[in-house]
Structure formats: structure tokens, C-alpha cells
Amino acid sequence: MIFPVFITLYSLAHIFIWHVLVADLGLSLPGRVGLGVALAGLGLTPFLARRLDRRGFERWGRVFSWIGYTWAGLVLLFVMVRLAVDLALAISFMLAGAPRAPARPLSLALSLGLTVALALYAFIERSRLRVEMVDIPTTKDVGPSGVLCIAQVSDVHIGSMNGRRRIQTLLRRLSDHDPDVVVSTGDLIDSRAGLAVPVTEALSALNPRLGKFAVIGNHECYAGLAPALAFMERCGFIVLRNRAVIVSGLQIAGVDDPAAGRLGESAKNEVRVLRGLSDEVFTVLLKHRPEVLPGAETRFDLQLSGHTHKGQIFPFGFLTRLYYPAHAGLFRLARASYLYVSRGTGAWGPPFRLLAPPEITLFRVGPGRPDPGGKAVPAASFGPAGAGEAPPSVTVTAFSDRRS
């Protein structure tokens, strides 16, 4: 449902910009028509980029992606800035006792200047990959070291806008911390263009002690599930499709994103997988969307999710929060279990992040770790079970430790 809402807001934003420029610049009829055509053409550019990508025109798809998605980001920023500028100027003129409203050229100049400044800041913030540290206490045995380090990446969106340079930065940050396990919680691939980005060799060289695991997100489905799975496997990830694995001191379960199956199927698979796991071993559930099945929080210790990007560009986080109330950060569930929602490691669409910087998350799990706190998970985050009865067992595949 988010996509239709986005299309509506995106269309209204272009209409708003047309009205603003016509009024501020005093355009004549030919100018109004020309502006309308130009805005319509630019507005359609992101959709043209997607079409070119699907048809296999990778180079042109990349060019139009940078033009179109950058434009889309500028449009959204301009509308936000213009509304704020007009409000601020109206209030300041009223407090000053001015007899008339602020001049339109002044509003336009301030709006354009602030939009460019915010866009530059948001472009830089997109490249500033942060490492978030989270302690997770447990009474369970996590192996001889006493502490397990789990690194989560999510929503990398490898594609036309996120290529080799982004992956090299990601790998450098991971190598700095030498995690025991690396997990990807969906949307490693953005689109079909991502399948052609030459990063598989670099990613396959990442060899944490206990392995690399991944689940699929909605964008793996959009890119083509079969080639996306092959890509992830070439990168060295063990893809957990409604199954679990056991490594030293750890159970890792993974479920498919709902985009991969029929309505309600994902919930049934999750119930089946979790019922087959031992309560005596620390359990991590990898699930792309930050939703918790009622009762499932007693079957795992830590659920890792992504998908929301924390809205990616302020203030659009308020919109994504309506759909996913567990929006970003750490949430405390029942029985000392937790949900963590990543802001995402890459970016989707516009090459901007505003007040929602990308992250890699490092979880230090073990007895005696400090209490991390955590917000109370909103009740709306507990989606309908819709799973019915499921078989009480699941095949659990065990993988031996891998040494780097």
C-alpha cells in the first residue's frame, strides 16, 4: 500500500511545484505549458529507468536512475522546504506587523537555496555508514568465548545507485570489527541491475568464523527470485528460506518475505520453523519486515529486521511509521527477547538520507552483557497470526564452524 501512496504524493508534489513556479515567475501560457511538459518528463524518469533495467539496458538504466531518482529526491525536499519557508516568512511578517505577505521571489530564492543545501547534506549522510553497537544479555551458553558478535546488514540495495564503492566501504567496516556471524535481513539486491554489479568476488571473500546468512526481502522478488538467490549464493551467503541452522552456540532461523508467496503463507512458515527450535539455545530470527507474530516472541531471543529505512528522508519517517510502528532501533519483547529494526545499510531510490543515516549493527551477545534498554514494541507491530495449525517439527541443518 505504500507504493500507491508514494505515487499520489509524488504526483501532487509536481503539481505543487508547477503552481509555485508559475506564480513566482509570472509565466505566460507558453511558459506554463513548457514547464508542465518539463516537469512531467522529469517526473517520469524514475519509471523509465526501471523499465530500461527490466529490458536489460543496464547503462541507460543507470544514467536515467541517477537523473530520475535524484530529481525525485529534490522534488520531495523542495516541497517540504517551500512549505516551511512560507510558514516561517508568514509568521515573521505577521510578528513584525508588515502590511503584506512576503514577496514570492524571496520565498523562491530561500526555498531553492535550502533545498540545494539539504540535498548536499543528505547525499553526504548517505555515504556516512555508521556502526551501531548493541549489547544483548542472555543466560544461555553462547560458546567458549562467552560473547558472540553478530553483524547485521540490511537493505543494501545493490544496483544502479549502490555499486562497488558502497560494497567496499561496507566490507572495510565489517573487517574492522571481525564479527563471528554476518547476517543480511533482505533487499541485498535492489533490482535486476544489481545482478550485474561486479561485487560477488569481494563479498564472497568475507568469511566470518561462523558463516554468512541471509533472508530474502521484497526487492529480491522484484529483481527475479531465482537469479537473486543465485547472486546471494555466489556472494557466499547461506540463504535461509523458511528454515534454521545451528552454529556454535547459536540458532539462526530465517523466513521469506511475504512478497515471495501467497497471502498468509509467510506466517505459517514462521510458526513451523520456530516450533522446531530448542529453547536452550540462543535463537536469532531473520525477518525482513519488522512485524512480530503474536506468541512468536517467546520462541526467539532476537529478531532482526529492516525494510523501513527509518523513512530515509525526513519527514517521511512519519509515513512509514504508520505502516510499521516498530520503526527503527531496539524494542524489548516478552521473556527478555528483543526486536531490532535496522535503518538500512544502503538507500532506495533517491541518493539521499536525511536524519536517517545508514548503519551496520553489531550485536554482542552473552551472559552478563549490559542491559540495552529498548523501547516497548507498539501493539500494532504484532501482525495477525493467520497461520493456523502447523506441523510441530522442522528440519534443522547444522553447519560446522568455518575458519577465516
C-alpha positions in Angstrom: 0.0 0.0 0.0 2.9 2.4 0.5 3.7 2.5 -3.2 0.3 3.9 -4.3 0.5 6.5 -1.5 4.0 7.4 -2.7 2.8 7.8 -6.3 -0.1 10.0 -5.2 2.2 12.3 -3.1 4.8 12.3 -5.9 2.2 13.5 -8.4 0.8 16.1 -6.1 4.4 17.4 -5.4 4.9 18.1 -9.1 1.6 19.9 -9.4 2.5 22.0 -6.3 5.9 22.9 -7.9 4.2 23.8 -11.2 1.8 26.2 -9.3 4.7 27.7 -7.3 6.9 28.4 -10.3 4.1 29.8 -12.4 3.1 32.2 -9.7 6.6 33.1 -8.6 8.0 33.7 -12.1 4.8 35.1 -13.6 4.9 32.7 -16.6 2.8 33.3 -19.7 0.7 30.5 -21.2 3.6 29.1 -23.4 5.8 29.1 -20.4 3.3 27.3 -18.3 2.8 24.6 -21.0 6.6 24.2 -21.4 7.1 24.0 -17.6 4.3 21.3 -17.4 5.9 19.2 -20.1 9.4 19.5 -18.5 8.1 18.5 -15.0 6.1 15.6 -16.5 9.2 14.4 -18.3 11.4 14.6 -15.3 8.8 13.0 -13.1 8.5 10.0 -15.4 12.3 9.5 -15.5 12.5 7.1 -12.5 9.8 4.9 -14.1 11.7 4.9 -17.4 14.9 3.8 -15.5 13.0 0.8 -14.1 11.7 -0.1 -17.5 15.2 0.1 -19.0 16.5 -2.0 -16.2 13.9 -4.7 -16.8 14.6 -4.7 -20.6 18.3 -5.2 -20.0 19.6 -1.8 -21.0 21.9 -1.5 -18.0 24.0 1.5 -19.0 21.0 3.6 -19.9 19.1 2.4 -16.9 22.0 3.6 -14.7 22.0 7.0 -16.3 18.3 7.5 -16.0 18.3 6.2 -12.5 20.8 8.8 -11.3 18.8 11.6 -13.1 15.4 10.3 -12.2 15.9 9.4 -8.5 18.0 12.5 -7.8 15.2 14.6 -9.3 12.6 12.7 -7.2 14.6 13.4 -4.1 14.9 17.1 -5.0 11.2 17.3 -5.6 10.3 15.9 -2.2 12.9 18.2 -0.5 11.7 21.3 -2.3 8.1 20.8 -1.3 9.0 20.2 2.3 11.3 23.3 2.3 8.9 25.6 0.5 6.0 24.9 2.9 8.3 25.5 5.8 9.7 28.7 4.3 6.3 30.1 3.5 5.1 29.4 7.0 8.2 30.9 8.6 8.1 34.0 6.5 4.3 34.5 7.1 4.8 34.3 10.8 7.8 36.6 10.8 6.0 39.2 8.7 2.9 39.0 10.9 5.0 39.4 14.1 6.8 42.4 12.5 3.4 44.0 11.7 4.2 44.0 7.9 1.2 45.1 5.9 1.5 42.4 3.2 2.6 38.9 2.7 6.3 38.1 1.9 7.4 38.6 -1.7 7.3 35.5 -3.9 10.8 35.9 -5.3 12.1 35.9 -1.7 10.3 32.6 -0.9 11.6 31.0 -4.2 15.2 32.1 -3.6 15.2 30.8 0.0 13.4 27.6 -1.0 15.9 26.8 -3.8 18.9 27.6 -1.6 17.8 25.5 1.3 16.8 22.6 -1.0 20.2 22.5 -2.5 21.9 22.7 0.9 19.7 19.9 2.3 20.3 17.8 -0.8 24.1 18.1 -0.4 23.9 17.2 3.3 21.6 14.3 2.6 23.9 13.0 -0.2 26.8 13.1 2.2 24.9 11.5 5.0 24.0 8.6 2.7 27.7 7.8 2.4 28.4 8.0 6.1 28.0 4.4 7.1 27.7 4.2 10.9 28.4 1.2 13.1 25.8 0.8 15.9 26.8 -1.3 18.9 24.0 -3.2 20.8 24.5 -5.4 23.9 22.1 -8.4 24.3 22.3 -10.1 27.6 21.3 -13.8 27.9 21.5 -16.6 30.4 22.1 -19.2 27.6 25.5 -20.6 26.7 26.8 -18.9 23.5 30.1 -20.9 23.2 33.6 -21.0 24.7 34.3 -17.3 24.1 31.4 -16.2 26.3 30.4 -13.5 23.8 29.1 -13.8 20.2 29.4 -10.8 17.8 26.7 -10.8 15.2 26.8 -8.2 12.4 23.6 -7.2 10.7 23.4 -5.5 7.3 20.0 -4.8 5.7 18.6 -3.1 2.7 21.9 -2.7 0.9 20.1 -2.3 -2.4 22.9 -3.2 -4.7 22.0 -1.8 -8.1 22.4 1.3 -10.3 22.7 3.6 -7.4 24.7 1.4 -5.0 27.7 -0.3 -6.6 31.2 -1.5 -5.9 32.3 1.5 -3.9 29.4 1.1 -1.4 30.3 -2.6 -1.0 34.0 -1.9 -0.5 33.1 0.6 2.3 30.8 -2.0 3.8 33.4 -4.7 3.8 36.1 -2.4 5.3 33.8 -1.5 8.2 32.9 -5.2 8.8 36.6 -6.2 8.7 37.4 -3.6 11.3 35.2 -5.4 13.8 35.7 -9.1 12.8 32.2 -10.4 13.7 31.6 -14.1 14.3 28.5 -14.1 12.1 27.2 -11.8 9.4 23.5 -11.7 8.5 21.6 -9.9 5.8 18.0 -9.2 6.5 16.7 -8.7 3.0 16.9 -6.4 0.0 20.6 -7.1 -0.6 19.7 -6.6 -4.3 17.7 -3.6 -5.5 16.7 -4.6 -9.0 17.9 -6.6 -12.0 20.7 -4.1 -12.5 22.1 -5.2 -9.2 22.7 -8.7 -10.5 25.3 -7.3 -13.0 27.2 -5.3 -10.4 30.7 -7.0 -10.1 30.7 -7.4 -6.3 30.3 -11.2 -5.8 34.0 -11.8 -5.6 34.5 -9.2 -2.9 31.5 -10.3 -0.9 32.5 -14.0 -1.2 35.8 -13.1 0.4 34.1 -12.1 3.6 34.4 -15.2 5.7 33.3 -14.8 9.3 34.1 -17.6 11.7 30.6 -18.9 11.9 29.4 -18.0 8.4 27.1 -15.6 6.5 23.4 -16.0 6.4 20.6 -14.1 4.6 16.9 -13.9 4.0 15.1 -12.5 1.0 13.3 -9.2 1.0 10.7 -7.8 -1.3 13.3 -6.4 -3.7 14.8 -9.9 -4.3 11.4 -10.8 -5.6 11.2 -7.7 -7.8 14.6 -8.5 -9.3 13.6 -12.1 -10.0 13.8 -14.5 -7.2 15.8 -17.3 -8.9 18.6 -15.0 -10.2 18.6 -13.1 -6.9 19.1 -16.3 -5.0 21.9 -17.4 -7.3 23.6 -14.0 -6.8 23.4 -14.2 -3.0 24.8 -17.7 -3.0 27.7 -16.6 -5.3 28.4 -14.0 -2.7 28.8 -16.7 -0.1 25.5 -16.3 1.8 23.6 -19.3 3.1 20.0 -18.2 2.3 17.5 -19.3 4.9 14.2 -19.8 3.2 11.8 -20.9 6.0 14.4 -23.0 7.8 17.0 -22.8 10.5 20.7 -23.6 11.0 22.7 -24.4 14.1 26.2 -23.0 14.5 28.4 -22.9 17.7 26.2 -21.6 20.5 23.6 -20.2 18.1 20.4 -21.0 16.2 19.6 -18.8 13.2 16.2 -19.0 11.6 15.1 -17.2 8.5 11.7 -16.7 6.8 10.8 -15.5 3.3 9.3 -12.0 2.8 5.5 -12.1 2.1 6.2 -10.9 -1.5 7.7 -14.4 -2.2 4.5 -16.3 -1.6 0.7 -16.3 -1.1 -1.1 -14.3 1.5 -0.6 -15.8 4.9 2.0 -18.3 3.8 4.9 -16.5 5.4 3.2 -16.6 8.8 2.6 -20.3 8.5 6.2 -20.9 7.6 7.4 -18.9 10.5 5.3 -20.8 13.0 6.5 -24.1 11.6 10.2 -23.1 11.8 10.1 -21.6 15.3 8.3 -24.7 16.7 11.1 -26.9 15.7 13.8 -24.9 17.6 15.3 -25.6 21.0 14.6 -23.3 23.9 18.0 -24.0 25.3 20.0 -22.3 22.5 20.1 -18.6 21.8 17.9 -18.0 18.8 18.0 -15.3 16.2 15.1 -14.8 13.8 15.9 -13.1 10.4 12.8 -11.5 9.0 12.8 -8.6 6.5 9.7 -6.7 7.7 9.5 -5.5 11.3 6.4 -7.4 12.3 6.1 -9.9 15.2 3.6 -12.8 15.1 1.5 -13.0 18.3 3.2 -15.5 20.5 6.3 -15.8 18.4 8.3 -13.5 20.8 8.5 -16.4 23.2 10.2 -18.6 20.6 13.2 -16.5 19.8 15.7 -14.3 21.7 16.4 -11.7 19.0 14.5 -10.8 15.8 16.5 -8.8 13.2 14.5 -6.8 10.6 14.9 -3.9 8.3 12.7 -2.6 5.4 11.6 0.8 6.9 14.9 2.7 6.2 13.6 4.9 9.1 11.8 6.8 6.3 15.2 7.5 4.7 14.4 11.2 4.1 12.9 13.3 6.9 10.0 13.8 7.5 8.8 10.7 5.5 9.6 8.6 8.5 6.2 9.7 9.9 4.6 8.0 6.9 6.5 4.7 7.2 5.8 4.7 10.9 2.1 4.5 10.1 2.7 1.1 8.5 5.5 -0.2 10.7 5.1 1.3 14.3 8.3 -0.6 15.3 10.1 1.8 13.1 13.8 1.8 13.9 16.1 0.8 16.8 15.8 -1.7 19.6 12.5 -2.9 21.1 12.0 -5.1 24.1 9.6 -8.0 23.8 8.4 -10.8 26.1 10.7 -13.1 28.1 13.7 -10.9 27.7 13.6 -11.2 23.9 14.2 -8.3 21.5 13.4 -6.9 18.1 15.9 -4.7 16.3 14.9 -2.7 13.2 17.8 -1.5 11.1 17.8 1.9 9.4 19.3 0.1 6.4 22.8 -0.1 5.1 22.2 1.4 1.6 19.5 3.6 0.1 16.5 3.0 -2.1 15.5 5.4 -4.8 16.9 9.0 -4.2 20.6 9.0 -3.3 19.7 10.9 -0.1 19.4 10.1 3.5 18.2 12.9 5.8 18.3 12.3 9.6 18.3 8.5 8.9 22.0 7.6 8.4 22.8 4.1 7.1 24.1 1.6 9.5 25.8 -1.7 10.2 24.7 -3.1 13.5 26.9 -5.2 15.8 25.2 -7.3 18.5 27.4 -8.5 21.4 25.5 -11.4 22.9 26.5 -13.2 26.1 25.9 -13.7 29.8 26.5 -10.5 31.8 26.2 -8.1 29.0 24.8 -4.7 30.0 21.0 -4.2 29.8 20.4 -2.3 26.5 17.0 -1.0 27.5 14.9 -0.8 24.4 11.5 0.7 23.6 8.2 -1.0 24.2 7.2 -2.5 20.9 3.9 -0.9 19.7 0.9 -3.3 19.8 0.3 -2.6 16.1 3.6 -4.3 15.3 2.1 -7.7 16.3 0.5 -8.7 13.0 -2.3 -11.2 12.7 -1.1 -14.7 13.0 -3.0 -16.1 10.1 -1.0 -19.2 10.3 -3.5 -21.8 11.6 -2.0 -25.0 12.8 1.4 -26.0 11.6 3.4 -29.2 12.0 5.5 -29.2 15.2 8.8 -30.1 13.6 11.2 -28.7 11.0 14.4 -30.0 9.5 17.3 -28.1 11.1 20.5 -28.2 9.1 23.7 -28.0 11.1 26.8 -26.3 9.6 30.3 -26.8 11.1 32.3 -23.7 12.1 34.3 -22.1 9.3 37.7 -20.5 9.9 38.8 -17.5 8.0 
